[in-house]
Amino acid sequence: MTLPAGTRDRYLAEFERVGGSRKGRPAWLRRLRDEALARFLASGFPTVKHEDWKYTGLAAIEQGEFEAAGADGGDLSPADIAGILPGEEADRHVLVFLDGRYRPELSTRRDLPSGAHLGSLTGALGGEFDGLVPYFSRSAETAFTDLNTMLMEDGVFLHLAKDVRVPEPIYLLFLMSPAARPVMAHPRNLIIAGENSGVTVVEQYAGRGDSGYFVNSVTDISAGRDATVSHFRFQEEGPSACHVAALRARQGAGSRFAAHSASFGALLSRHDVHAVLDGEGAECLLNGLYLGNGRQHVDHFTTIDHAKPSCASREYFHGILNDRARGVFRGRVIVRKDAQKTDARQTNRNLLLSKESEADSRPQLEIHADDVKCTHGATTGPLDEEKLFYMRSRGIDEASAKGLLTYAFADEVLRRFDLPVLRSALEEKLLAWIPETRRVQEFLRETGQ
């Protein structure tokens, strides 16, 4: 779609502010910014006529007069940050980004093993690290990844050398501060895990206040041969926010990559995941939970590309929708011609708690090999009437029975979150989200969960 003149001028002005200043920028980054700008101006934002955006309108983003946030971001203290992060761990790595910019005074830097580097992307692009071009020049570019490349100011850069393993999780907190005008941020994160390395990363996105804003993030992950990368993503943006995110992973032979996501916030959210199993014997897990109420619209668009033989993937996404909320899931599994011995399974389940809620599910298999085991399935509907009747017949009131069944539906996904402090935090937020939780909490105490 051609951009309206006002929108075009606004993004051009932001581009000149961020990328137009050539001083201190490597030539390859300037070239990538210019190319992204040309593509974005030519294509504009996708419309519902585009197959990949068939169920998700972008009027809230297209019509929003978003500008870059100011540099101050208001008053925040380390104690405020501790109250936002899950759990109460004192000894952990935390990098804080406010309105898309790194805030070292709010971050907690701990000693890392030799061969591990953790810092802001701005520092890496300033010449501290060479050879970053291949990690920025990727496939699966969209209008939003182009917009991010045009306007990114900062993000996280994590690099692990061969055989380096970081035992503690690394927390990346992205906050948006209250603003009198619509603001936007475009965080860009790059995680490179060398051969036989290992790391756990938690990305958390949150807003302070109810003001409308736009966050458009991109995270690129490279997992080398036999590397293990666990990635957790928790989105709880403000109720008027628009949140678009892309997670792109490329895996080497024998690598293990797990991406867990939980989406609770934002008026409009879209999460694109694109994982390429580019080495024999690689394994991939995508595991996600999304909740929607009011008029929330939450969209997940996933692609798992089996490019090499003897790889395995598992994908589980559950959505719970109430009021007039709408959930969208499109999961695509590609098996390339030479990717024999592929083992891929995909499941999407949606629970509708009201007659006005809606879910659109499109699991897809694209298979070009013949020696494979691939399955997919999707279900959408209300709570099981037989299970409700069974619980009611044993003296459980209707509201409590619905709460217990809703919790159990979500817990099938949450139990795979193998980071206990985050899983506990998400369970608490789930209990706060479910209308009737007293009986659920009693049950959890009785069973010791």
Rosetta blueprint (number, residue, H / E / L):
1 M L
2 T L
3 L L
4 P L
5 A H
6 G H
7 T H
8 R H
9 D H
10 R H
11 Y H
12 L H
13 A H
14 E H
15 F H
16 E H
17 R H
18 V H
19 G L
20 G L
21 S L
22 R L
23 K L
24 G L
25 R L
26 P L
27 A H
28 W H
29 L H
30 R H
31 R H
32 L H
33 R H
34 D H
35 E H
36 A H
37 L H
38 A H
39 R H
40 F H
41 L H
42 A H
43 S H
44 G L
45 F L
46 P L
47 T L
48 V L
49 K L
50 H L
51 E H
52 D H
53 W H
54 K L
55 Y L
56 T L
57 G L
58 L L
59 A H
60 A H
61 I H
62 E H
63 Q L
64 G L
65 E L
66 F L
67 E E
68 A E
69 A L
70 G L
71 A L
72 D L
73 G L
74 G L
75 D L
76 L L
77 S L
78 P H
79 A H
80 D H
81 I H
82 A H
83 G H
84 I H
85 L L
86 P L
87 G L
88 E L
89 E L
90 A L
91 D L
92 R L
93 H E
94 V E
95 L E
96 V E
97 F E
98 L E
99 D L
100 G L
101 R E
102 Y E
103 R L
104 P H
105 E H
106 L H
107 S L
108 T E
109 R L
110 R L
111 D L
112 L L
113 P L
114 S L
115 G L
116 A E
117 H E
118 L E
119 G E
120 S E
121 L H
122 T H
123 G H
124 A H
125 L H
126 G H
127 G H
128 E H
129 F L
130 D L
131 G L
132 L L
133 V H
134 P H
135 Y H
136 F H
137 S L
138 R L
139 S L
140 A L
141 E L
142 T L
143 A H
144 F H
145 T H
146 D H
147 L H
148 N H
149 T H
150 M H
151 L H
152 M L
153 E L
154 D L
155 G L
156 V E
157 F E
158 L E
159 H E
160 L E
161 A L
162 K L
163 D L
164 V L
165 R E
166 V L
167 P L
168 E L
169 P L
170 I E
171 Y E
172 L E
173 L E
174 F E
175 L E
176 M E
177 S L
178 P L
179 A L
180 A L
181 R L
182 P L
183 V E
184 M E
185 A E
186 H L
187 P L
188 R E
189 N E
190 L E
191 I E
192 I E
193 A E
194 G L
195 E L
196 N L
197 S L
198 G E
199 V E
200 T E
201 V E
202 V E
203 E E
204 Q E
205 Y E
206 A E
207 G E
208 R L
209 G L
210 D L
211 S L
212 G L
213 Y E
214 F E
215 V E
216 N E
217 S E
218 V E
219 T E
220 D E
221 I E
222 S E
223 A E
224 G L
225 R L
226 D L
227 A L
228 T E
229 V E
230 S E
231 H E
232 F E
233 R E
234 F E
235 Q E
236 E E
237 E L
238 G L
239 P L
240 S L
241 A L
242 C E
243 H E
244 V E
245 A E
246 A E
247 L E
248 R E
249 A E
250 R E
251 Q E
252 G L
253 A L
254 G L
255 S L
256 R E
257 F E
258 A E
259 A E
260 H E
261 S E
262 A E
263 S E
264 F L
265 G L
266 A L
267 L L
268 L E
269 S E
270 R E
271 H E
272 D E
273 V E
274 H E
275 A E
276 V E
277 L E
278 D L
279 G L
280 E L
281 G L
282 A L
283 E E
284 C E
285 L E
286 L E
287 N E
288 G E
289 L E
290 Y E
291 L E
292 G E
293 N L
294 G L
295 R L
296 Q L
297 H E
298 V E
299 D E
300 H E
301 F E
302 T E
303 T E
304 I E
305 D E
306 H E
307 A L
308 K L
309 P L
310 S L
311 C L
312 A E
313 S E
314 R E
315 E E
316 Y E
317 F E
318 H E
319 G E
320 I E
321 L E
322 N L
323 D L
324 R L
325 A L
326 R E
327 G E
328 V E
329 F E
330 R E
331 G E
332 R E
333 V E
334 I E
335 V E
336 R L
337 K L
338 D L
339 A L
340 Q L
341 K L
342 T E
343 D E
344 A E
345 R E
346 Q E
347 T E
348 N E
349 R E
350 N E
351 L E
352 L E
353 L L
354 S L
355 K L
356 E L
357 S L
358 E E
359 A E
360 D E
361 S E
362 R E
363 P E
364 Q E
365 L E
366 E E
367 I E
368 H L
369 A L
370 D L
371 D L
372 V E
373 K E
374 C E
375 T E
376 H E
377 G E
378 A E
379 T E
380 T E
381 G E
382 P L
383 L L
384 D L
385 E H
386 E H
387 K H
388 L H
389 F H
390 Y H
391 M H
392 R H
393 S L
394 R L
395 G L
396 I L
397 D L
398 E H
399 A H
400 S H
401 A H
402 K H
403 G H
404 L H
405 L H
406 T H
407 Y H
408 A H
409 F H
410 A H
411 D H
412 E H
413 V H
414 L H
415 R L
416 R L
417 F L
418 D L
419 L L
420 P H
421 V H
422 L H
423 R H
424 S H
425 A H
426 L H
427 E H
428 E H
429 K H
430 L H
431 L H
432 A H
433 W H
434 I L
435 P L
436 E L
437 T L
438 R H
439 R H
440 V H
441 Q H
442 E H
443 F H
444 L H
445 R H
446 E H
447 T H
448 G L
449 Q L
